Amino acid sequence: MSDISVSLKHSIAGANARQGGAVSSAGFVDESILERVRVGRAYVAAKYGFRNHWYPALFGAELAEGEARALTLLGENILVKRIDGAVHAIRDRCLHRGVPLSTQLECYTRNTVTCWYHGFTYRFDDGVLCAIAGTKDSAVVGRKKLHVYPVVEAKGLVFVFVGDADFTPPPLAHDVPPGFLDDELVVRGKARTVAANWRIGAENGFDSTHIFIHKHSVLIEDADLALPLGLQPQGRHAFKTSVSDDGPKGVFDNFGPGEVMPVFTATIEGEEVLHGAMHGGNRVPQDISMWLPCALRVRPWPVPELTQFEWYVPIDGEQHLYLQTLGKRCANEAEAAEFDAEFQRRWLPKALDGFNDDDVWAREATQPFYADDSGWLKEQLFEPDGNIVEWRKLASAHARGIQAPQHIDAPRRPRAHPSTENPS
């Protein structure tokens, strides 16, 4: 039995195997629905995301030296802190009584966090319970530890590996789109929370005909785009997959001649009612691709010298972190500074906001249909959705695991009192 099959079995049968008692299986896809899914069953089961993968959690610039921050990824509450330049991540749940450490942060030394409730104190670098404040001796000190999440910073992003303690993380390059880690690529971007499941985000980004919602975007004129109303596949070769053992795994839209037909005119009962932007000088992109665990690459976009990379990171079953970036190849610091200024002046308001705002509200409008998971059975896909079907199949076959009820923490309950930070 494959790893993903085992994980799917556990996600269905292991609903009551919760360690720590945080949540039941109520937020997960019911077995009666999964049994009726014909294609991509593991993908549909992965409401909280795929386990044992790298996920971007935040931009590195958002976390100052000595600063700690609470995050939720794939339903797991995580506490990150930057110490001597490096970001560390531990489970945000005290071993003693299960409360989130971040409810009231108390860091009395640089490398530790102390639980506000009973004083259990953990090191950030290894998660070890190293002391209990207010208690002289205890047999559990030095013998228990919190889960520590591997962390890598790359291209200005902090990536966290969400997975099993005994699972060796693969290289980051296996979980990001090709080209993202290229030395000369300079990346700028933004992040926001979207009230829709991560799969709704991924399929919105990869959807061949969703560009219909962008027909009035401010970006069309600004970037001189030739933007059709839709893209219609012309045959079985309109999509291709990349499943190398030594690299990322994803699905491409093949925009080669004869494979995809751009549709610039909408006709209803014989009457032409709408026209796309067919006269723009920029005929981009050349390809759009979706990569495990949840990343889209649009190349080039929105102009020939830029590429858009974006992630739909599961927060829980109902929200995702929409992390949007644009990358440009820069030969030196002067070119990077020029790109940074252009990004702030032009691409942030016109592309990541002006264009992608359409995507955000489309996802949030779609979410209620899939909220109880019956939408996966009720949906009526059509020919241009072939790339989405291929993505579901690839993700089901090659993801390294499924986030299951036993992995999830209860949502934090915020407290109004300020945190106590005492960095050394």
N, C-alpha and C positions, 0 to 999 in steps of 0.2 A: 504494500500500500504506500502511495506517495506521501510526502510530507503534507501537501495541501489537502489530501484526502483525510489524513489523520486529523489535521486541524479542523476540517469541516465536521468530521464526526464528533470531535470534542465540543465544537461550538453548538452542536445540536443536543448532544447527550449530556454535556457537562454543565448544564445551566445551574444545577444545585451544588456544584463543586466549588463554591465561592470561598476563597481564603480571605478572611478579614470581614466578611459579611457586608460588603458595600452595597451591591445591587443584586437584584434577581435577574432572570432572563427576560424581564418585561420589555426592555428596550431593544431586543434582538429579533431577528427574523424567525417567525414561527416555522416549525418543521413542516406543517401542513402546506405552507406556501412553497418552501424549498423543494418539496417533493414534486411540485408541479412545474418547476422551472426547467425548461428544455435545454437552454444554452447558457453557460456561465453561472452554474449553480453556486460555486464557491465565491464568485464575485458578488452575487446577490446576498450571500450569507455575510459578506464582509462589511456590514453596516458601520462598524467602528474602525474599519480599515484593515490593512494587511500587516501582520506581525513579522518581526525580524527583518525590518527594513530601516534605512536612514530617512529621516524627515527633517526638512528645514523648520526650525522652531521660531526663530526671530532673526533680525539683523544684528550683527555684532555690535554696531554703534548704539544699539538700544540698551546695552548692558555695560555700565561703567565699572571701573575697577572697584571691587569691594561691594558692588551692588548685588542683591539677591532678588529673584523674581519667581513668582509662581506661574506655572504653565499647565495646560491640559492638552495632551496629545493622545489620540486614540482612546479617550476615556480614562487615561492614567494621569493622576495628579503628580506633577514633577516640580522640583525646586532647583533652580539653577543659580549659580553665583560665580562671578569672575574673581579669581584669586591669582595674583601675580601674573596677570595677563591671560591666563587660561580659564576657560569656562568648564565648570564641573556641574554635574546633574545627579540628583538623588531622588528617591521616591519621597513624595511629600505626604508621608503618613507615619506617625510615630508607632513603633512596634508595641509600645505598652498598652495603650487604649485606642489606637487607631485614629487619633485626631490629626488633622492637617497641621504640619509645623508652621505653615504660612498664615494660619489664622491670626497669629501674632508673632511675627518674626523676632527672635531673640538670638543674636549672634554675639557672644561675649569674647570669642577669639576669632581670628581671621579665618581659620580653616574649619570652624565648627558651627553647628546650629543647635540650640537648646530648645527642647519642647517647653512651651509656656505653661503646660499643665502640671507636670510632675518633675521636670528638669532633666529628662533623658537627653543626652547630648551625643551628637553624631559628627564624625568627620566627613567633610565633603569629598575628599579624594578617594576614600575607600568605603564610606558608609558605615564604618565600625562604630558601635556604641562604645564611646571612650570614657564616659563619665555619667554620673547622675547627680546633677547639682542639688545640694542639700542633703545628700546621702553619702556617708563615708565609704562604705564598702558594699559591694553586691556581687554575687556570683555571675550575674549576666553581663557585667561590664567586660568588654573585650571578647565576648563569645557570641554576640549577636550583631547583625549588621543590616542596614537598609540596602535595597537594590540600588546599584550605581549604574547609570546610563552612559555608555560611551558617547563622547562628544568630539566633533571635528568642526573647525571653522574653515570655510573656503568661500572665496569670492564675496566676502562681507556677510555671509550667512552662517548661522550657528546650526549645525545639523546634529540631531540626537538620534541614536539608534534605539528604537523601541522594540524590545524583544526579550527572549528567554536568557536567563543568566548563563546557561551552558551553551548558548549559540554563539559561535565565533563570528563577529561582524565581518562582512566582506568589505573590500575596498569601496570607498565612497563612489568611485567612478562607476560601479555596478548599479547604482541607484539614482543617477542623474542623467539627463539627456546627453548624448554625444556632443562634444564641443564646449560644454558648460565650464569645464575645468581647464580649458586651454590657457596657457600662460599669458598670452597677450590680450585675453578677453577682460574688459573692464565692465563690471556689473553695477547697475543702479536699480532701485525699485522701491516698493511699498508693500505693506501688508494690512489686511483688514479681515474682520470676521463677517462671514456671510451666513445667514439663517437658512441653510440648506445642507443636506447630506453631501459628503465629499463626492459621491458618485454622480450626483446631479451636477456638481461643478465640473467634474472631469468630462462628462458627456456633453455638456454645454460647450466646452472649449473645443472638443474634437468633432462636434456635429457638423457635417458638410453643408447643411442648409440653414443653420442658425444665423448665418450672415444676413438673412432677411431682416433681422431686427436692427441691423446696423445701417440700413439704407439711407438714413438721414443724419448719420454721425458727422460731427464737426471735423473728424479726422480725414474724411474723404477729400475735402477741399484743401486742408492744411498739408497733407502728404501727397496730393495729386494722385490719388488712388484710382485705379480701374477696379471697381468693386461690383461684382455681379450680385444678383438677388439670391443665387444659389449655385451649388456645384453638383452636377449630376454624373455619377459614375457610369462608365460605358461598358464595363465588363468585369470579369473576375479578377483581372490584373490591376484594378484600380486601387487595391490595397496590398501592402506587403508587410511582412513581419521580420523582426530582427531578434533572434534568440540565442546569440552567442553565449557560450559558457563563461567566457572571459570578458564580459561587458554587460551593458544594460539591455533590457528586454522591452521591446515596444512595437507599435504598429504605425506604419506610414500611410498617409494618403499619397498616392502616386499621381502627380499632376502632369505626367508626361503626355505628349501628343496622342490623341486618340483614346486616352484612358479616362479623362474627366472633362465634361463639357460645362463651361461656365454659362449660366442662364442669365441674360441681361433683360429679358422682356417677360413680364407676367401677363398671361392671357386667361381670361375668364369667359367661358362660353363664346369663344371666338372673338372677343373684344380685348384689345391691348389696353391694359389698365395701369401699368406701372413699368418704369424703366430703371435699370441699375445705372451706376456710373461707369459707362463704357469708354469714355474718352480720356480717362486719366493716363498720365505718362508712366506711373509706377504700377507694373503688373506683377504684384507680389501677393502671396508668398509662392515659393517654388515647391515647398512641401510643409505639411503639418503632421506632427507625430505625437503619439501618446506613450509614455514610458512608466514602467513600474518604479515606485509604487503608486505615484499619483501626479506625474509631471507632464506638462505639454510643452512642445517646442514648435514655434512658428518661425520659419526661416525662408527668406529674410522677412522682417516686419518691423515697423510699418514703412520703412524705406530700405533700399538695397544694402546699406551698410550696417543695419541693426538686426538683431535676432531677439525674439521674445521667448523667455522661459517663464513658466508659471506653474505653481503647485496648488493642489487642492487638499490641504492637510486635514485629516479628520481631527476635530476637537472632541466630538461625541457623536451620537447617532443623528443629530439634528443640525449641527453647525460644522463649518470648515473654515480653516485659516486660508484665505486667498492671498497667496504670496506671489506678487507680480514683479518681474524683472525684465529689463532690457540690457542686452550686452552689445558692446562694440569693441572691435579690435583696435587697440591703441599702442603705438610704437614707443611712447615715452610719457612722462608725467604731464607734460604740457598738453598733449592730446587728451589725456585722461581728464585733466581739469576742464578742458574745453567741452568734452562730452558731459561732464557733470553739470556745467552751467546750462548746456542745451537741454539736458534732461529736466532740470528744474524749471526752466523757462517754457519749454515746448512739449516734451513728451509726457511728463507727468500730468499736466492738465488736459492735453489733447488725446493722448493714447490711453494711459493707465486709468485715468478718470473718465475723460470724455467718451472714449470708445468702449472701454470695459465696464462702465457703469450700466450699459445696456445688458451685459451678461449677468451682472449681479441681480438686477431686478427680475430677469428671466428665470434665474435659478430659484429665487425666493418665491416666484409665482408657481413654479413647478413642484416645489417641495410638498405642499399639502396632498397632491395626488399620490405621492410615493410614501407619505409619512407612516401609514399603517402597513406598508410593504405590498399591499394588493396591487399597486400600480405596476409592479413588475410583471404581473399576469394580465392586467387589463390593457397595457399599452399596445398601440398598433403601429409597429415600425413599418417603414417602406424602403424601397431600393437604396436611396442615398444613405440610409442608416447602416449599410453593410460594414462601414468602418467601426461603428459602435459595437456591432456584433463581434467583429474580429477582436476588438479590444477586450470585451468581456471574456471571450474564449482564451485569449493569451493570458490575461490576469488570473483566470481560474487555474490555468495549467502551470503557471510559472511563479506565482507569488509564493513566498516562503512560509506563510502561515496566516491564520485568520484570528483577529482579535475576538476573544470569547468572553462570556460573562465573568469567568474567574479572574480575568485580568483587569477588570474595571473598578475604579474608585467611585464612591458616592460623590456627587457634586459638592464643592465647598460651599459653606455658608459664610458669607462675608461678615466681618465684625467692624464696627465703626471706629473702634479704638485704634490709634496710630501704632505702627510697629516700633519695636525697640531695637535699634541697630547700634551695636558697640564694636565696630571694627577695631582690630588691634593696630 
